[in-house]
């Protein structure tokens, strides 16, 4: 009988074709018109779990997009591991910047291009394939295994807090493996020991009840776009420090050891700037670029609109202007409290001549931190060293995976980041891709991880 390693190699072509089929499903959770596609992606994931040999697989409803559950619980003396991932994707805009249709997967230079390739369909398929390989070749798994996949991660998992609270028994586990993460580089692994939280707010500025002639009325009325620009400018200093009163309350200061650990991770500023196409970096004084993006809070304007947007000119004084703001949060910052601080700041700094309203975008998620020396991290570090040939860096991630803090709250279980996407794979951007080398390597890593978890005490 073939070993699990041989099984993975022999079925490589089939696995890639299955990934293609998964990527053809346009499961954009943010768009109501794509709700059926999100559900179809959940059905695909459920069926793939059944084919892999998982039991009690079901698609479970929420008040929004569904979740998928499956289990194999026949190792009475072994720990119970929960694998997490998500089958929804980001929107594809701007479509014209894609080199090919975003839901028609294309392979080029051992990379597969499609929306959701790295975030997170390629990564969430990997542990399914590893489990299948072990079941097909050994007839059993070394641990009790549960899979939990959601269809709303890209919109902040709004229904998941209630769902988790109502299903703690079903999802109870000793450790979670988070397949919605990544590695440091193609040749060097990394272990994320922290994720930032998030909250979001929309600002709506209203002036006159309709657009006006800028010659007839300009100079007598407040321009909503000018008022919005003034309001946004009041939130940050020219150097990048956030000026919202109370914003930094409760922020945990970096220890000397934490700063040393971050500084130990290689950072080539010249290469970094070249990759993202800027001539200079900018940010909060007193912190390195890595610290700013990993462990310091942010306030960013994600979009601003109002007035005439077409070619040429239209001499109009617009009636309204809008902005969308998100803040990335760090340990001990609370999303609801930060929203309150922003609302207070906006009320205090409202320019004259306009009315200003705010809307909570309901994407709140708390920051997440796992002790670097947690036994799950120690096991993962050994597996990654075996796979890559070098020990992993201990890193943090500037982004947010809302479910990690929810798992810790409701299941009292830590999540170990164990996925194989890379930072340059254009997640959330046109021409997203996933390295097939990582797809193959991740399958081996997951099989080893499950075996090592059975041998160690968590």
C-alpha positions in Angstrom: 0.0 0.0 0.0 1.2 3.5 -0.8 2.3 5.8 2.0 0.5 9.1 2.6 3.4 10.9 0.9 3.1 8.7 -2.2 -0.7 9.2 -2.2 -0.3 13.0 -2.3 2.2 12.8 -5.1 0.1 10.3 -7.2 -3.0 12.5 -6.9 -1.4 15.9 -7.5 -3.0 16.4 -10.9 -6.5 15.6 -9.5 -6.1 17.9 -6.5 -5.1 20.8 -8.8 -8.2 20.2 -11.0 -10.3 20.1 -7.8 -8.8 23.4 -6.7 -9.7 24.9 -10.1 -13.3 23.8 -9.7 -13.5 25.4 -6.3 -12.0 28.6 -7.6 -14.6 28.9 -10.4 -17.3 29.5 -7.8 -17.8 33.3 -7.4 -18.4 33.2 -3.6 -18.2 37.0 -2.9 -19.8 37.4 0.5 -20.0 41.2 0.4 -22.4 41.2 -2.6 -26.0 40.2 -2.0 -26.4 39.1 -5.6 -23.6 36.5 -5.0 -25.3 34.9 -2.0 -26.2 31.7 -4.0 -22.6 31.4 -5.1 -21.4 31.6 -1.5 -23.8 28.8 -0.6 -22.6 26.8 -3.6 -19.0 27.1 -2.4 -20.2 25.8 1.0 -21.8 22.8 -0.8 -18.6 22.1 -2.7 -16.6 22.2 0.5 -19.1 19.9 2.3 -19.0 17.4 -0.5 -15.2 17.4 -0.6 -15.1 16.6 3.1 -17.4 13.6 2.5 -15.2 12.4 -0.3 -12.2 12.7 2.0 -13.8 10.4 4.5 -15.1 12.9 7.1 -18.3 12.1 8.9 -21.4 14.0 10.0 -20.7 16.6 7.4 -23.4 19.3 7.2 -24.1 22.8 5.9 -25.3 24.8 8.9 -27.3 28.0 8.4 -26.7 31.3 10.2 -28.6 34.5 9.8 -26.2 35.3 7.0 -23.9 33.0 4.9 -23.7 29.4 6.0 -20.9 27.4 7.7 -19.7 23.9 7.0 -18.9 21.2 9.6 -17.4 17.8 9.4 -15.6 15.4 11.9 -13.7 12.2 12.4 -13.7 11.3 16.1 -12.2 7.8 16.5 -9.0 8.4 18.4 -10.1 8.2 22.1 -6.7 8.8 23.6 -5.6 11.6 21.2 -6.4 15.4 21.3 -9.2 16.9 19.3 -8.1 19.4 16.7 -10.3 21.9 14.9 -9.3 23.1 11.4 -10.6 26.5 10.4 -10.9 28.1 6.9 -13.3 30.2 4.8 -14.8 29.7 1.4 -15.9 33.2 0.7 -13.9 35.7 -1.3 -13.3 39.4 -1.6 -15.0 41.4 -4.5 -13.0 41.5 -7.8 -13.0 45.2 -8.5 -11.4 46.8 -10.5 -12.1 44.2 -13.1 -10.1 45.9 -15.8 -6.9 45.3 -13.9 -7.1 41.5 -14.0 -5.1 39.8 -16.7 -7.8 37.1 -17.0 -11.3 36.7 -15.6 -11.1 36.4 -11.8 -13.2 33.2 -11.6 -11.5 31.4 -14.5 -8.4 29.9 -12.8 -5.3 30.2 -14.9 -2.0 28.4 -14.2 1.2 30.1 -15.2 4.8 29.5 -14.0 3.5 27.1 -11.4 1.1 29.6 -10.0 -2.7 29.5 -10.1 -4.4 32.8 -10.6 -8.0 33.5 -9.5 -9.9 35.3 -6.8 -9.7 33.3 -3.6 -6.6 31.3 -4.8 -4.5 32.1 -1.7 -7.3 33.7 0.4 -8.5 31.2 1.3 -9.6 28.4 -1.0 -6.2 27.0 -1.8 -5.2 27.1 1.9 -8.4 25.6 3.2 -8.4 22.7 0.7 -4.9 21.7 1.9 -5.9 20.1 5.2 -8.8 18.2 3.6 -6.3 16.6 1.2 -3.9 15.8 4.0 -6.7 14.1 6.0 -7.8 12.2 2.9 -4.3 10.9 2.3 -4.0 9.6 5.9 -7.4 8.0 5.8 -6.8 6.3 2.5 -3.4 5.0 3.3 -3.6 4.3 7.0 -7.3 3.8 7.6 -7.4 6.3 10.4 -6.3 9.7 11.6 -3.8 10.2 14.5 -6.0 12.7 16.2 -9.7 13.5 16.5 -10.4 16.0 13.8 -13.1 18.6 13.2 -13.4 20.9 10.3 -15.2 24.3 10.5 -15.4 26.4 7.4 -17.3 29.7 7.1 -18.7 31.8 4.3 -18.6 35.3 5.8 -15.0 35.9 6.9 -14.4 38.6 4.3 -17.3 40.7 5.8 -16.1 40.3 9.4 -18.0 37.1 10.4 -21.0 39.0 11.7 -23.1 35.9 12.6 -20.3 33.8 14.0 -20.3 35.1 17.6 -23.9 33.9 18.1 -23.2 30.7 16.2 -20.2 29.8 18.3 -22.0 30.6 21.5 -24.8 28.2 20.5 -22.5 25.4 19.3 -19.6 25.2 21.9 -20.2 21.5 22.4 -20.1 20.7 18.7 -16.9 22.6 18.2 -15.1 21.8 21.5 -11.5 21.1 20.9 -8.0 21.2 22.4 -6.4 23.3 19.6 -7.3 25.1 16.4 -5.3 25.1 13.2 -6.0 28.3 11.3 -5.7 27.7 7.6 -6.4 31.4 6.9 -2.8 32.6 7.4 0.5 32.3 5.6 4.3 31.9 5.7 7.1 34.5 5.9 8.6 33.8 2.4 8.9 31.1 -0.2 12.0 29.7 1.5 11.6 30.7 5.1 8.6 29.8 7.4 6.9 32.0 9.9 4.6 31.5 12.8 2.0 34.3 13.4 1.7 34.8 17.2 -0.6 37.9 16.9 -3.3 39.4 14.7 -4.7 42.9 14.8 -8.4 43.5 15.4 -10.6 45.8 13.4 -13.5 48.2 13.5 -15.0 50.4 10.8 -17.1 53.5 10.4 -18.7 55.4 7.6 -18.9 59.2 7.7 -21.7 61.0 5.8 -21.5 64.7 5.4 -24.6 66.6 4.2 -24.7 70.2 3.0 -27.5 71.6 0.8 -30.3 69.2 -0.2 -29.2 69.1 -3.8 -26.1 69.9 -5.9 -25.8 73.6 -6.6 -24.1 75.9 -9.2 -20.7 76.6 -7.8 -20.7 80.1 -9.3 -24.1 81.1 -8.0 -23.6 79.6 -4.5 -19.9 79.1 -4.1 -18.5 81.2 -1.2 -21.8 81.4 0.6 -22.1 77.8 1.7 -19.9 75.1 3.2 -18.7 72.6 0.7 -19.3 69.1 2.1 -16.1 67.7 0.5 -14.0 70.5 2.1 -15.8 69.8 5.4 -15.1 66.1 5.1 -11.4 66.7 4.2 -11.1 69.0 7.2 -12.7 66.4 9.5 -10.5 63.6 8.3 -7.4 65.7 8.6 -8.2 66.4 12.2 -7.8 62.7 13.0 -4.1 62.3 12.3 -1.0 64.5 12.7 1.2 65.3 9.7 3.6 62.7 11.1 1.0 59.9 11.3 0.1 60.0 15.0 -3.6 59.4 15.6 -5.2 62.4 17.3 -8.5 61.0 18.3 -8.8 61.5 22.0 -8.5 58.2 23.9 -7.5 56.2 20.8 -4.3 54.9 22.4 -5.9 54.2 25.8 -5.3 50.6 26.8 -2.8 50.0 24.1 -0.2 47.6 25.5 3.3 48.8 25.1 5.8 46.6 23.4 8.3 44.8 25.7 12.0 44.8 25.0 11.8 41.2 24.1 8.9 41.7 21.7 10.7 44.5 19.9 13.9 42.3 19.7 11.9 39.4 18.2 10.3 41.7 15.6 13.7 43.3 14.8 15.2 39.8 14.3 12.9 39.2 11.3 14.7 40.4 8.1 13.4 43.6 6.5 14.8 45.1 3.3 13.3 48.6 3.1 14.5 49.1 -0.4 12.9 45.9 -1.7 9.8 46.6 0.3 9.3 50.0 -1.3 10.0 48.6 -4.8 7.4 45.8 -4.3 4.6 48.2 -3.5 5.7 51.0 -5.8 6.5 53.9 -3.4 9.5 56.1 -2.9 9.3 56.5 0.8 7.6 55.0 3.8 5.5 56.9 6.3 4.0 56.2 9.8 3.8 56.7 13.5 7.0 58.2 14.8 9.2 56.0 17.0 8.3 52.7 15.5 9.9 50.6 12.7 7.8 49.7 9.6 7.4 46.2 11.0 6.1 47.4 14.3 3.7 49.8 12.6 2.2 47.1 10.5 2.2 44.3 13.1 1.6 45.7 16.5 0.6 49.4 16.4 -3.0 50.5 15.8 -4.0 52.4 12.7 -6.7 54.7 11.4 -7.0 54.5 7.6 -9.5 56.1 5.1 -10.4 53.3 2.8 -12.6 55.3 0.4 -13.8 58.8 -0.1 -16.4 60.0 -2.6 -18.8 62.9 -3.4 -19.5 65.4 -6.1 -18.7 65.1 -9.8 -16.5 62.0 -10.7 -16.6 62.0 -14.5 -14.1 63.2 -17.1 -13.7 66.9 -17.6 -15.3 69.4 -15.3 -18.7 70.1 -13.8 -18.9 73.3 -11.9 -21.0 72.0 -9.0 -21.1 72.6 -5.3 -21.9 69.0 -4.1 -24.7 68.3 -1.7 -22.9 65.5 0.2 -19.6 63.7 0.7 -18.7 60.3 2.3 -15.8 58.4 3.7 -15.2 54.9 4.9 -12.7 54.4 7.8 -11.2 51.3 9.3 -9.0 51.0 12.3 -6.6 48.1 13.0 -6.5 47.4 16.7 -3.9 45.9 19.0 -4.1 44.0 22.3 -6.5 45.5 24.9 -8.2 47.8 22.4 -11.9 47.2 22.1 -13.7 47.7 18.8 -16.9 49.2 20.3 -14.9 51.6 22.5 -12.8 52.8 19.5 -16.0 53.4 17.5 -17.3 55.5 20.4 -14.1 57.5 20.4 -14.3 58.2 16.7 -17.9 59.3 17.0 -17.1 61.6 19.8 -14.2 63.1 17.8 -16.4 63.6 14.8 -19.1 65.3 16.8 -16.5 67.6 18.5 -14.7 68.5 15.2 -17.7 68.9 12.9 -17.1 71.9 10.6 -19.8 74.5 10.5 -22.4 74.6 7.8 -23.0 70.8 7.4 -24.6 67.9 9.2 -22.5 64.8 9.9 -23.8 61.3 10.5 -21.8 58.1 11.2 -22.6 54.5 10.6 -20.9 51.6 12.3 -19.8 49.2 9.5 -20.2 46.3 11.9 -16.9 44.6 11.1 -15.6 44.7 14.7 -13.1 42.0 15.8 -10.8 42.0 18.8 -7.1 41.5 18.5 -5.7 38.0 19.0 -2.4 36.9 20.6 -1.1 33.4 21.4 1.9 32.8 23.7 4.9 32.3 21.5 5.9 29.3 23.6 2.5 27.6 23.5 2.8 23.8 22.9 0.9 24.2 19.6 3.4 26.7 18.4 6.3 24.5 19.4 4.9 21.5 17.5 4.2 23.7 14.4 7.7 25.2 14.6 9.2 21.7 14.5 7.0 20.7 11.5 7.9 23.8 9.6 11.6 23.3 10.3 11.3 19.7 8.9 9.5 21.0 5.8 11.6 24.1 5.1 14.9 23.1 6.5 15.1 26.2 8.7 13.4 27.3 11.9 10.5 29.7 11.5 10.5 33.4 12.4 8.0 34.4 15.1 5.9 37.1 13.4 2.7 39.0 13.7 0.2 39.8 11.1 -1.2 43.2 10.5 -4.5 41.9 9.2 -7.5 40.4 11.0 -8.9 37.0 11.3 -12.0 37.7 13.4 -12.7 34.1 14.3 -9.4 33.6 16.3 -10.5 35.9 19.1 -14.0 34.4 19.0 -12.6 30.8 19.3 -10.6 31.9 22.3 -13.6 33.5 23.9 -16.2 30.7 23.3 -14.1 27.6 23.0 -11.2 28.6 25.3 -8.8 27.2 22.7 -5.9 28.9 21.0 -5.5 29.0 17.2 -2.1 28.2 15.7 -1.6 29.8 12.3 -0.8 27.1 9.9 -1.3 28.0 6.3 1.0 28.6 3.3 0.0 31.7 1.4 2.7 34.4 0.9 2.5 38.2 1.3 3.1 38.9 -2.4 0.2 36.8 -3.7 -2.0 39.8 -4.1 -4.8 38.8 -1.8 -7.7 41.3 -2.0 -6.2 42.7 -5.2 -6.4 42.0 -9.0 -4.4 39.0 -10.2 -4.5 37.1 -6.9 -2.5 33.9 -7.1 -1.3 30.9 -5.1 2.0 29.1 -5.6 1.4 25.4 -6.4 4.7 24.7 -4.7 3.0 25.9 -1.5 -0.1 24.0 -2.3 1.9 20.8 -2.5 4.2 21.6 0.5 1.2 22.5 2.7 -0.3 19.0 2.2 2.8 17.3 3.5 3.0 19.8 6.4 -0.6 19.2 7.5 -0.1 15.4 7.5 3.0 15.8 9.6 1.3 18.3 11.9 -1.6 15.9 12.7 0.9 13.1 13.4 3.0 15.3 15.7 0.0 16.6 17.5 -0.9 13.0 18.5 2.5 12.5 20.1 2.7 15.7 22.2 0.7 16.9 25.2 -1.2 20.1 24.4 
